[in-house]
Amino acid sequence: MTLTVEAVYENGVLKPAQPLPFKEHEKVQLTVAAKETNIHQAYGIIGWKGTHEELEQILVEAEETEDLP
């Protein structure tokens, strides 16, 4: 069975937004993805090797695409 549910990460624990159809102590496999990540939230995850000007241009382009439907 595959489910996609929203959850909140709080105090080191993922808390689903709704009850899940599993038995108590049943083992499951999780794949976790952030619902939304922008470039500002991802800053520092990888080392930037480009110039400051290149980074500024990427940020401008990212902000412009956020306004698209």
C-alpha positions as CSV (number, residue, x, y, z in Angstrom):
1,M,0.0,0.0,0.0
2,T,1.3,3.5,-0.9
3,L,0.0,6.6,0.8
4,T,0.9,10.3,0.4
5,V,0.0,12.3,3.5
6,E,1.0,15.6,5.0
7,A,2.9,15.6,8.2
8,V,4.6,18.1,10.5
9,Y,8.1,17.6,11.8
10,E,8.1,18.6,15.5
11,N,10.5,17.8,18.3
12,G,12.2,15.1,16.2
13,V,9.0,13.3,15.3
14,L,6.9,13.3,12.1
15,K,3.2,13.8,13.0
16,P,0.7,13.0,10.3
17,A,-2.1,15.4,9.7
18,Q,-4.7,12.6,9.7
19,P,-4.9,9.1,11.2
20,L,-3.0,6.3,9.3
21,P,-4.5,2.9,8.5
22,F,-1.7,0.9,10.2
23,K,-1.7,-1.5,13.1
24,E,0.1,-0.5,16.3
25,H,3.8,-1.3,16.0
26,E,3.5,-2.2,12.2
27,K,6.7,-1.5,10.4
28,V,6.5,0.8,7.4
29,Q,8.9,2.3,4.9
30,L,9.0,6.1,4.6
31,T,10.0,8.4,1.8
32,V,10.1,12.0,3.0
33,A,10.1,15.1,0.8
34,A,9.8,18.7,1.9
35,K,6.5,20.1,0.7
36,E,8.1,23.3,-0.5
37,T,11.7,24.4,-0.5
38,N,13.0,27.6,-1.9
39,I,16.6,28.5,-2.6
40,H,16.9,30.5,0.5
41,Q,15.9,27.6,2.7
42,A,18.5,25.4,0.9
43,Y,21.4,27.8,1.4
44,G,24.4,26.1,2.8
45,I,23.5,22.5,1.8
46,I,26.0,22.4,-0.9
47,G,29.1,24.5,-1.3
48,W,28.7,27.3,-3.9
49,K,31.5,27.4,-6.4
50,G,30.3,30.3,-8.5
51,T,30.6,34.0,-8.2
52,H,28.4,36.3,-6.1
53,E,26.9,37.7,-9.3
54,E,25.9,34.3,-10.6
55,L,24.2,33.5,-7.3
56,E,22.3,36.8,-7.4
57,Q,21.1,36.0,-10.9
58,I,19.9,32.5,-9.8
59,L,18.0,34.1,-6.9
60,V,16.3,36.7,-9.1
61,E,15.3,34.0,-11.6
62,A,14.0,31.7,-8.8
63,E,11.8,34.5,-7.4
64,E,10.4,35.3,-10.8
65,T,9.3,31.7,-11.3
66,E,7.6,31.6,-7.9
67,D,5.0,34.0,-9.3
68,L,4.0,31.7,-12.1
69,P,0.7,29.7,-11.8
